[in-house]
Amino acid sequence: MTGVTLPGLAERRRIAIVPAFNEEGSVAAVIDEIHSFDPGFEIVVINDGSSDRTGEIARSRGARVISLPFNLGIGAAMQTGFRFAQENGFNLAVQIDGDGQHDPAELPAILSPVLAGEADLVIGSRFLGDGAFRSSFTRRLGIRLFAWTVSAIAGQRLTDTTSGFRAVNRRGIVLFAADYPRDYPEVEATVMIVKHRLRLKEVPVQMRERATGRSSITALRSVYYIAKVLLALFVDLFRRGEAPMEDA
């Protein structure tokens, strides 16, 4: 993959936040592909209590590594990354998982609407366009339930609220640095964007199969995930929040 030039990208302080838990087999390729797309991206790998060489390998590939003392989960890892981005003056951030499923060649799709000022958060959807994404029946059911629920809350059609392939501008960075859901955060984070009146957009992307290892979300955990997140969404509907005050 060769470098890609997007209008306005070079003027942004940009960072790729890569949450990683025991991803020594894939994290080097993820970092190399991001740098190949755009050497100007700062890459911070949030080493979420890995017991393997994830942190060491990421550092050897030129990424900044923040190591959490033990496995805190994707929510804590991402908030750590957003806090780093806020404190260091970044005004554009992308989330790319360390397992290799998110293809950095698809970055123009999620970056372009943010750079054009059309959205504060852009979600890369596996279910728009011609792409087909395979998963278990339980996970497909959960994805559809979440998409239907969040679409109703947002007043716009959404198809992939569980996608972790995302781009946000400075307003999104500030919001998520201050508060970010914990266990299974993407769905609730999408609702946070809506509640704080930030602009949201989905774009079609192709995603790959996991490069190494396997997902920790079993069928039983999927059922737990569905129930927990739906309950959290309904609780959130009765809460009011104001966006952090900072220049976008």
TORMAR-863957 format. One line per 4 residues: number of its first residue (from 0); their letters; for each residue y, x, z of N, C-alpha, C. Coordinates in nm, 3 decimals, padded with zeros to 5 digits. Layout:
BEGIN
NUM) a) Y/X/Z/Y/X/Z/Y/X/Z  ...;
//
This chain:
BEGIN
0) mtgv) -00.119/00.085/00.000/00.000/00.000/00.000/00.124/00.088/00.000  00.214/00.064/-00.088/00.337/00.141/-00.096/00.449/00.068/-00.027  00.557/00.141/00.001/00.671/00.083/00.069/00.731/-00.032/-00.010  00.780/-00.133/00.061/00.839/-00.251/00.000/00.983/-00.262/00.046;
4) tlpg) 01.075/-00.290/-00.046/01.215/-00.305/-00.013/01.250/-00.453/-00.009  01.299/-00.499/00.106/01.344/-00.636/00.122/01.494/-00.635/00.148  01.569/-00.724/00.086/01.714/-00.729/00.109/01.746/-00.746/00.257  01.828/-00.656/00.309/01.871/-00.665/00.448/01.780/-00.598/00.548;
8) laer) 01.661/-00.556/00.507/01.567/-00.498/00.603/01.616/-00.364/00.657  01.669/-00.281/00.571/01.711/-00.148/00.613/01.826/-00.152/00.714  01.902/-00.263/00.715/02.014/-00.274/00.807/01.972/-00.320/00.946  01.850/-00.361/00.962/01.802/-00.413/01.090/01.731/-00.305/01.170;
12) rria) 01.751/-00.309/01.302/01.667/-00.229/01.390/01.540/-00.309/01.411  01.430/-00.260/01.363/01.309/-00.340/01.351/01.192/-00.274/01.424  01.109/-00.360/01.480/00.999/-00.312/01.561/00.876/-00.398/01.535  00.761/-00.335/01.531/00.633/-00.404/01.525/00.568/-00.394/01.662;
16) ivpa) 00.541/-00.510/01.722/00.475/-00.515/01.853/00.326/-00.540/01.827  00.242/-00.447/01.873/00.099/-00.453/01.846/00.024/-00.463/01.978  -00.015/-00.584/02.020/-00.098/-00.595/02.141/-00.240/-00.550/02.111  -00.298/-00.473/02.200/-00.431/-00.417/02.170/-00.512/-00.403/02.298;
20) fnee) -00.634/-00.455/02.294/-00.729/-00.440/02.405/-00.861/-00.391/02.348  -00.894/-00.266/02.376/-01.018/-00.203/02.327/-01.029/-00.214/02.175  -00.927/-00.165/02.106/-00.923/-00.169/01.960/-00.921/-00.029/01.900  -00.997/00.064/01.959/-00.997/00.201/01.910/-01.048/00.211/01.766;
24) gsva) -01.130/00.115/01.723/-01.184/00.121/01.588/-01.090/00.072/01.480  -00.982/00.005/01.517/-00.894/-00.054/01.415/-00.747/-00.018/01.429  -00.704/00.026/01.548/-00.560/00.039/01.572/-00.496/00.146/01.484  -00.567/00.253/01.452/-00.509/00.359/01.368/-00.476/00.305/01.230;
28) avid) -00.567/00.227/01.172/-00.542/00.171/01.038/-00.426/00.073/01.041  -00.415/-00.006/01.147/-00.303/-00.100/01.159/-00.171/-00.025/01.159  -00.161/00.080/01.238/-00.038/00.159/01.246/-00.007/00.224/01.112  -00.108/00.283/01.048/-00.086/00.348/00.919/-00.038/00.249/00.814;
32) eihs) -00.092/00.127/00.815/-00.052/00.027/00.716/00.091/-00.021/00.739  00.131/-00.034/00.864/00.270/-00.073/00.893/00.365/00.036/00.846  00.334/00.161/00.876/00.419/00.271/00.832/00.422/00.281/00.679  00.311/00.251/00.616/00.308/00.253/00.470/00.397/00.144/00.412;
36) fdpg) 00.399/00.028/00.477/00.486/-00.080/00.432/00.632/-00.041/00.448  00.666/00.016/00.563/00.805/00.053/00.591/00.808/00.159/00.700  00.834/00.285/00.663/00.839/00.391/00.764/00.949/00.370/00.867  01.044/00.282/00.839/01.153/00.256/00.932/01.117/00.167/01.049;
40) feiv) 00.998/00.110/01.046/00.954/00.027/01.158/00.918/00.114/01.278  00.980/00.086/01.392/00.929/00.140/01.518/00.803/00.060/01.551  00.701/00.127/01.598/00.577/00.058/01.635/00.551/00.083/01.782  00.537/-00.025/01.858/00.500/-00.013/01.998/00.367/-00.083/02.018;
44) vind) 00.269/-00.008/02.062/00.137/-00.062/02.092/00.132/-00.091/02.242  00.106/-00.217/02.275/00.090/-00.254/02.415/-00.058/-00.244/02.448  -00.094/-00.134/02.512/-00.233/-00.105/02.546/-00.268/-00.184/02.672  -00.336/-00.297/02.651/-00.353/-00.396/02.757/-00.476/-00.367/02.843;
48) gssd) -00.469/-00.255/02.915/-00.578/-00.221/03.006/-00.706/-00.181/02.937  -00.697/-00.122/02.819/-00.817/-00.083/02.744/-00.898/00.021/02.820  -01.029/00.012/02.805/-01.118/00.111/02.866/-01.165/00.214/02.764  -01.121/00.200/02.640/-01.159/00.296/02.536/-01.038/00.383/02.501;
52) rtge) -01.036/00.442/02.381/-00.933/00.537/02.342/-00.819/00.472/02.262  -00.799/00.342/02.280/-00.695/00.273/02.204/-00.559/00.340/02.219  -00.516/00.365/02.341/-00.385/00.424/02.364/-00.372/00.563/02.307  -00.474/00.645/02.327/-00.472/00.783/02.277/-00.465/00.786/02.125;
56) iars) -00.544/00.702/02.061/-00.544/00.699/01.914/-00.411/00.648/01.861  -00.357/00.542/01.923/-00.229/00.488/01.877/-00.119/00.592/01.888  -00.117/00.665/01.996/-00.015/00.768/02.015/-00.030/00.878/01.910  -00.153/00.913/01.877/-00.177/01.019/01.779/-00.132/00.979/01.638;
60) rgar) -00.120/00.848/01.612/-00.076/00.799/01.481/00.075/00.776/01.476  00.145/00.814/01.582/00.291/00.807/01.581/00.350/00.683/01.643  00.269/00.600/01.707/00.322/00.480/01.772/00.365/00.513/01.915  00.463/00.441/01.963/00.495/00.444/02.105/00.392/00.357/02.176;
64) visl) 00.343/00.402/02.290/00.239/00.328/02.361/00.289/00.292/02.500  00.278/00.164/02.534/00.303/00.118/02.671/00.169/00.070/02.725  00.121/00.135/02.829/-00.010/00.102/02.884/00.005/00.017/03.009  -00.057/-00.101/03.008/-00.059/-00.187/03.124/-00.171/-00.142/03.217;
68) pfnl) -00.154/-00.161/03.348/-00.251/-00.103/03.444/-00.390/-00.163/03.434  -00.400/-00.288/03.391/-00.529/-00.353/03.368/-00.505/-00.464/03.267  -00.612/-00.529/03.224/-00.603/-00.630/03.119/-00.530/-00.755/03.171  -00.407/-00.774/03.124/-00.324/-00.886/03.168/-00.323/-01.001/03.070;
72) giga) -00.374/-00.979/02.948/-00.378/-01.086/02.850/-00.267/-01.075/02.747  -00.284/-01.149/02.638/-00.194/-01.139/02.525/-00.051/-01.179/02.561  -00.035/-01.277/02.650/00.098/-01.322/02.685/00.179/-01.213/02.754  00.119/-01.151/02.855/00.188/-01.043/02.927/00.213/-00.925/02.835;
76) amqt) 00.117/-00.896/02.748/00.135/-00.785/02.654/00.253/-00.810/02.561  00.262/-00.933/02.508/00.371/-00.963/02.416/00.506/-00.966/02.487  00.511/-01.019/02.608/00.639/-01.020/02.678/00.684/-00.876/02.708  00.589/-00.789/02.739/00.622/-00.648/02.758/00.685/-00.592/02.632;
80) gfrf) 00.627/-00.624/02.515/00.682/-00.577/02.389/00.820/-00.633/02.361  00.841/-00.762/02.390/00.972/-00.822/02.366/01.077/-00.766/02.462  01.039/-00.739/02.585/01.133/-00.677/02.677/01.174/-00.539/02.629  01.077/-00.463/02.580/01.109/-00.331/02.524/01.206/-00.346/02.406;
84) aqen) 01.179/-00.444/02.319/01.265/-00.466/02.203/01.405/-00.506/02.245  01.418/-00.594/02.343/01.550/-00.636/02.389/01.627/-00.520/02.451  01.561/-00.448/02.540/01.628/-00.341/02.613/01.670/-00.226/02.522  01.604/-00.211/02.408/01.634/-00.101/02.319/01.710/-00.144/02.194;
88) gfnl) 01.764/-00.264/02.195/01.858/-00.305/02.091/01.798/-00.344/01.958  01.670/-00.378/01.953/01.612/-00.422/01.826/01.655/-00.565/01.796  01.679/-00.594/01.669/01.719/-00.729/01.631/01.623/-00.795/01.533  01.508/-00.733/01.513/01.402/-00.792/01.431/01.269/-00.742/01.484;
92) avqi) 01.176/-00.835/01.511/01.046/-00.796/01.564/00.936/-00.873/01.494  00.825/-00.804/01.471/00.707/-00.871/01.418/00.593/-00.849/01.516  00.505/-00.948/01.523/00.382/-00.937/01.602/00.266/-00.917/01.507  00.190/-00.810/01.528/00.073/-00.779/01.447/-00.039/-00.740/01.540;
96) dgdg) -00.147/-00.815/01.539/-00.258/-00.786/01.629/-00.324/-00.653/01.596  -00.379/-00.590/01.699/-00.440/-00.459/01.682/-00.580/-00.461/01.626  -00.635/-00.581/01.596/-00.774/-00.588/01.550/-00.788/-00.582/01.399  -00.677/-00.570/01.326/-00.684/-00.554/01.180/-00.686/-00.683/01.101;
100) qhdp) -00.681/-00.799/01.166/-00.684/-00.925/01.092/-00.554/-00.953/01.018  -00.444/-00.906/01.072/-00.314/-00.930/01.009/-00.285/-00.817/00.911  -00.269/-00.853/00.785/-00.249/-00.755/00.679/-00.101/-00.723/00.665  -00.056/-00.599/00.695/00.084/-00.566/00.680/00.138/-00.585/00.538;
104) aelp) 00.050/-00.595/00.437/00.096/-00.625/00.302/00.158/-00.765/00.295  00.128/-00.851/00.393/00.184/-00.985/00.399/00.317/-00.991/00.475  00.365/-00.877/00.525/00.489/-00.877/00.602/00.609/-00.935/00.526  00.624/-00.911/00.395/00.739/-00.972/00.327/00.745/-01.123/00.341;
108) ails) 00.630/-01.188/00.348/00.627/-01.333/00.357/00.690/-01.381/00.488  00.658/-01.315/00.600/00.713/-01.362/00.727/00.850/-01.303/00.756  00.886/-01.193/00.693/01.017/-01.131/00.717/01.128/-01.196/00.635  01.098/-01.235/00.513/01.204/-01.281/00.421/01.287/-01.397/00.476;
112) pvla) 01.226/-01.503/00.533/01.309/-01.613/00.585/01.399/-01.571/00.702  01.353/-01.477/00.785/01.437/-01.428/00.894/01.553/-01.347/00.839  01.525/-01.259/00.744/01.630/-01.177/00.685/01.732/-01.261/00.609  01.687/-01.372/00.552/01.777/-01.460/00.477/01.855/-01.554/00.568;
116) gead) 01.830/-01.549/00.698/01.900/-01.636/00.791/01.850/-01.779/00.790  01.728/-01.801/00.742/01.673/-01.936/00.733/01.596/-01.978/00.856  01.556/-01.883/00.939/01.473/-01.915/01.054/01.490/-01.808/01.161  01.469/-01.850/01.287/01.468/-01.756/01.399/01.326/-01.707/01.428;
120) lvig) 01.228/-01.794/01.400/01.087/-01.757/01.413/01.014/-01.800/01.287  00.935/-01.709/01.230/00.852/-01.741/01.114/00.708/-01.715/01.152  00.622/-01.813/01.125/00.480/-01.804/01.154/00.403/-01.788/01.024  00.315/-01.690/01.018/00.226/-01.675/00.904/00.107/-01.768/00.920;
124) srfl) 00.094/-01.867/00.830/-00.011/-01.967/00.841/-00.130/-01.934/00.753  -00.249/-01.946/00.812/-00.373/-01.927/00.738/-00.411/-02.050/00.657  -00.340/-02.160/00.677/-00.384/-02.287/00.620/-00.286/-02.346/00.520  -00.187/-02.268/00.480/-00.099/-02.308/00.371/-00.141/-02.232/00.246;
128) gdga) -00.102/-02.280/00.130/-00.135/-02.211/00.006/-00.282/-02.224/-00.029  -00.331/-02.126/-00.103/-00.467/-02.132/-00.156/-00.570/-02.062/-00.068  -00.525/-01.997/00.040/-00.618/-01.920/00.120/-00.709/-02.009/00.203  -00.827/-01.961/00.229/-00.923/-02.032/00.315/-00.959/-01.941/00.430;
132) frss) -00.955/-01.994/00.550/-00.986/-01.914/00.668/-01.102/-01.979/00.741  -01.204/-01.901/00.770/-01.323/-01.953/00.834/-01.317/-01.929/00.985  -01.362/-02.031/01.059/-01.375/-02.017/01.203/-01.475/-02.121/01.250  -01.507/-02.118/01.378/-01.604/-02.212/01.431/-01.547/-02.354/01.431;
136) ftrr) -01.638/-02.452/01.442/-01.595/-02.592/01.445/-01.501/-02.617/01.562  -01.535/-02.562/01.680/-01.453/-02.586/01.798/-01.313/-02.530/01.780  -01.303/-02.411/01.724/-01.172/-02.351/01.704/-01.093/-02.426/01.598  -01.159/-02.473/01.493/-01.088/-02.551/01.392/-01.034/-02.681/01.451;
140) lgir) -01.115/-02.742/01.537/-01.070/-02.865/01.602/-00.947/-02.838/01.688  -00.953/-02.731/01.765/-00.839/-02.697/01.849/-00.714/-02.669/01.768  -00.730/-02.593/01.660/-00.616/-02.560/01.574/-00.551/-02.687/01.520  -00.633/-02.783/01.477/-00.579/-02.906/01.422/-00.511/-02.990/01.529;
144) lfaw) -00.570/-02.997/01.648/-00.508/-03.071/01.757/-00.372/-03.012/01.794  -00.368/-02.879/01.804/-00.242/-02.814/01.839/-00.138/-02.836/01.729  -00.180/-02.823/01.605/-00.086/-02.840/01.494/-00.029/-02.981/01.494  -00.114/-03.081/01.515/-00.069/-03.220/01.518/00.028/-03.243/01.633;
148) tvsa) -00.007/-03.191/01.752/00.076/-03.213/01.870/00.212/-03.146/01.856  00.212/-03.020/01.815/00.338/-02.946/01.804/00.422/-03.000/01.689  00.358/-03.045/01.582/00.432/-03.107/01.472/00.509/-03.230/01.522  00.443/-03.309/01.606/00.508/-03.428/01.661/00.625/-03.390/01.750;
152) iagq) 00.608/-03.285/01.830/00.715/-03.240/01.918/00.832/-03.183/01.837  00.799/-03.104/01.735/00.901/-03.035/01.657/00.969/-03.123/01.553  00.901/-03.231/01.514/00.956/-03.315/01.409/00.946/-03.250/01.273  00.852/-03.158/01.256/00.827/-03.096/01.126/00.679/-03.060/01.118;
156) rltd) 00.627/-03.057/00.996/00.485/-03.031/00.978/00.455/-02.884/01.001  00.358/-02.858/01.090/00.310/-02.724/01.117/00.159/-02.724/01.104  00.103/-02.613/01.060/-00.041/-02.609/01.033/-00.116/-02.504/01.113  -00.046/-02.404/01.169/-00.118/-02.292/01.230/-00.042/-02.240/01.351;
160) ttsg) -00.030/-02.324/01.453/00.047/-02.286/01.571/-00.022/-02.181/01.657  -00.149/-02.151/01.629/-00.219/-02.046/01.703/-00.207/-01.909/01.636  -00.145/-01.902/01.521/-00.133/-01.775/01.450/-00.049/-01.677/01.532  -00.098/-01.553/01.543/-00.025/-01.448/01.610/00.047/-01.355/01.515;
164) frav) 00.056/-01.393/01.389/00.126/-01.311/01.288/00.264/-01.372/01.269  00.367/-01.313/01.332/00.497/-01.376/01.345/00.611/-01.277/01.332  00.727/-01.328/01.297/00.850/-01.249/01.294/00.959/-01.327/01.363  01.043/-01.258/01.442/01.154/-01.322/01.511/01.279/-01.237/01.498;
168) nrrg) 01.394/-01.304/01.505/01.521/-01.232/01.505/01.563/-01.201/01.649  01.687/-01.157/01.667/01.733/-01.119/01.801/01.728/-01.236/01.898  01.762/-01.355/01.852/01.759/-01.471/01.942/01.617/-01.495/01.993  01.519/-01.481/01.907/01.381/-01.497/01.950/01.337/-01.387/02.045;
172) ivlf) 01.380/-01.264/02.018/01.347/-01.153/02.106/01.400/-01.179/02.247  01.526/-01.221/02.256/01.587/-01.246/02.388/01.515/-01.358/02.461  01.484/-01.465/02.390/01.414/-01.578/02.452/01.278/-01.534/02.508  01.201/-01.463/02.427/01.066/-01.426/02.468/01.063/-01.311/02.567;
176) aady) 01.167/-01.229/02.570/01.174/-01.124/02.673/01.195/-01.186/02.810  01.267/-01.298/02.816/01.295/-01.364/02.943/01.177/-01.445/02.993  01.102/-01.503/02.902/00.992/-01.591/02.941/00.893/-01.600/02.826  00.766/-01.586/02.857/00.664/-01.596/02.753/00.537/-01.651/02.817;
180) prdy) 00.472/-01.748/02.753/00.349/-01.805/02.810/00.241/-01.698/02.827  00.144/-01.726/02.913/00.050/-01.623/02.952/-00.084/-01.625/02.879  -00.174/-01.715/02.914/-00.314/-01.700/02.873/-00.335/-01.707/02.722  -00.292/-01.816/02.661/-00.308/-01.838/02.517/-00.172/-01.882/02.464;
184) peve) -00.084/-01.786/02.438/00.059/-01.816/02.437/00.118/-01.872/02.308  00.055/-01.853/02.194/00.125/-01.882/02.069/00.171/-02.026/02.055  00.085/-02.120/02.096/00.120/-02.261/02.083/00.240/-02.294/02.171  00.234/-02.254/02.297/00.345/-02.282/02.388/00.472/-02.208/02.346;
188) atvm) 00.458/-02.089/02.292/00.576/-02.014/02.246/00.643/-02.088/02.131  00.565/-02.151/02.046/00.622/-02.229/01.936/00.703/-02.346/01.990  00.651/-02.412/02.092/00.724/-02.522/02.154/00.852/-02.472/02.221  00.847/-02.353/02.281/00.967/-02.295/02.340/01.078/-02.280/02.236;
192) ivkh) 01.041/-02.235/02.118/01.140/-02.220/02.011/01.206/-02.354/01.982  01.125/-02.459/01.973/01.178/-02.593/01.943/01.269/-02.641/02.055  01.226/-02.625/02.181/01.303/-02.672/02.295/01.438/-02.602/02.306  01.444/-02.478/02.264/01.567/-02.402/02.273/01.650/-02.412/02.143;
196) rlrl) 01.608/-02.504/02.057/01.682/-02.536/01.935/01.698/-02.417/01.841  01.596/-02.333/01.840/01.591/-02.227/01.740/01.518/-02.279/01.617  01.543/-02.215/01.505/01.486/-02.262/01.379/01.349/-02.200/01.356  01.258/-02.285/01.308/01.117/-02.249/01.295/01.071/-02.275/01.152;
200) kevp) 00.992/-02.182/01.100/00.939/-02.199/00.965/00.799/-02.140/00.956  00.712/-02.203/00.878/00.581/-02.149/00.846/00.579/-02.104/00.701  00.504/-01.997/00.675/00.485/-01.949/00.539/00.337/-01.918/00.520  00.285/-01.931/00.399/00.143/-01.900/00.376/00.117/-01.750/00.375;
204) vqmr) 00.009/-01.709/00.440/-00.035/-01.569/00.437/-00.187/-01.566/00.426  -00.238/-01.455/00.379/-00.381/-01.428/00.379/-00.413/-01.341/00.500  -00.518/-01.376/00.570/-00.562/-01.293/00.682/-00.703/-01.242/00.657  -00.733/-01.131/00.720/-00.861/-01.065/00.699/-00.956/-01.094/00.815;
208) erat) -01.082/-01.065/00.793/-01.178/-01.071/00.903/-01.147/-00.957/01.001  -01.183/-00.977/01.126/-01.166/-00.873/01.227/-01.232/-00.744/01.179  -01.159/-00.632/01.190/-01.210/-00.505/01.138/-01.326/-00.453/01.221  -01.315/-00.457/01.353/-01.421/-00.409/01.442/-01.427/-00.500/01.564;
212) grss) -01.534/-00.487/01.640/-01.546/-00.565/01.762/-01.565/-00.713/01.732  -01.543/-00.794/01.836/-01.556/-00.938/01.819/-01.460/-01.010/01.911  -01.429/-01.131/01.875/-01.335/-01.210/01.954/-01.394/-01.243/02.091  -01.305/-01.249/02.191/-01.348/-01.285/02.326/-01.350/-01.435/02.347;
216) ital) -01.306/-01.511/02.246/-01.299/-01.657/02.260/-01.430/-01.719/02.215  -01.516/-01.753/02.310/-01.642/-01.818/02.281/-01.620/-01.968/02.266  -01.728/-02.040/02.231/-01.716/-02.185/02.215/-01.671/-02.249/02.346  -01.728/-02.204/02.459/-01.691/-02.260/02.588/-01.546/-02.230/02.621;
220) rsvy) -01.503/-02.109/02.595/-01.365/-02.073/02.621/-01.270/-02.148/02.527  -01.316/-02.180/02.407/-01.234/-02.258/02.315/-01.205/-02.396/02.372  -01.308/-02.459/02.432/-01.288/-02.591/02.493/-01.189/-02.580/02.608  -01.205/-02.478/02.690/-01.111/-02.455/02.801/-00.970/-02.434/02.748;
224) yiak) -00.960/-02.354/02.644/-00.833/-02.324/02.580/-00.765/-02.452/02.533  -00.839/-02.538/02.463/-00.783/-02.662/02.410/-00.727/-02.748/02.524  -00.808/-02.768/02.629/-00.765/-02.853/02.739/-00.644/-02.794/02.811  -00.647/-02.664/02.837/-00.540/-02.599/02.912/-00.408/-02.604/02.836;
228) vlla) -00.413/-02.571/02.708/-00.289/-02.565/02.631/-00.231/-02.704/02.609  -00.315/-02.803/02.582/-00.264/-02.940/02.565/-00.197/-02.988/02.694  -00.259/-02.958/02.809/-00.198/-02.995/02.935/-00.063/-02.925/02.954  -00.059/-02.795/02.920/00.066/-02.721/02.934/00.175/-02.776/02.844;
232) lfvd) 00.138/-02.819/02.724/00.237/-02.875/02.633/00.298/-03.003/02.689  00.215/-03.089/02.744/00.266/-03.213/02.799/00.352/-03.189/02.923  00.315/-03.091/03.005/00.398/-03.055/03.119/00.533/-03.003/03.072  00.531/-02.921/02.967/00.655/-02.864/02.914/00.751/-02.971/02.865;
236) lfrr) 00.699/-03.083/02.819/00.785/-03.189/02.768/00.878/-03.245/02.875  00.841/-03.228/03.002/00.921/-03.282/03.111/01.009/-03.176/03.176  01.010/-03.060/03.115/01.095/-02.952/03.166/01.213/-02.933/03.073  01.323/-02.889/03.130/01.439/-02.857/03.048/01.468/-02.709/03.065;
240) geap) 01.509/-02.645/02.956/01.544/-02.504/02.964/01.657/-02.474/02.870  01.732/-02.371/02.903/01.843/-02.328/02.820/01.814/-02.189/02.768  01.853/-02.165/02.645/01.830/-02.035/02.584/01.911/-01.928/02.655  01.858/-01.807/02.672/01.935/-01.699/02.730/02.061/-01.674/02.649;
244) meda) 02.169/-01.641/02.717/02.298/-01.623/02.650/02.312/-01.476/02.610  02.302/-01.452/02.481/02.323/-01.317/02.428/02.348/-01.330/02.282  02.426/-01.241/02.227/02.453/-01.244/02.083/02.325/-01.228/02.005  02.312/-01.309/01.898/02.196/-01.298/01.811/02.211/-01.179/01.721;
//
